[in-house]
Amino acid sequence: MEKGSSIAHTPKRSRNGVYIFVLNGELKVNDETIGRRDGMGIRKLTGELKIGALSNAEFLMMDVPMQLS
C-alpha cells in the first residue's frame, strides 16, 4: 500500500473478525497506529474497518470466523 492511500473492509460474515500483521511500514487502523512487525486482532467490528498507510506498507489481513456456533 502506498503512503497516503486507504482502504475500507467489511467482514464477509457478521461473526467474523480481522487479524492484521504489518510486514513493513506503518498503518493507521481505525484510530490505532501499528508498525513493522506489529499485529492486531479485532473481534467485534461495528461497520467497516478503515486502514490508511502512514508510509509505504506491506501487511497481511485475514478475515476469519471468531465464533464457532
LINZI-V690153 format. One line per field, one symbol per residue. ss: DSSP state (a for helix, b for strand, c for the rest). A space follows every 10 residues. Layout:
ss: ???
This chain:
ss: cccccbbbbc cccccbbbbb bbbbcbbbbc cbbbbcccbb bbccccccbb bbbccccbbb bbbbbcccc
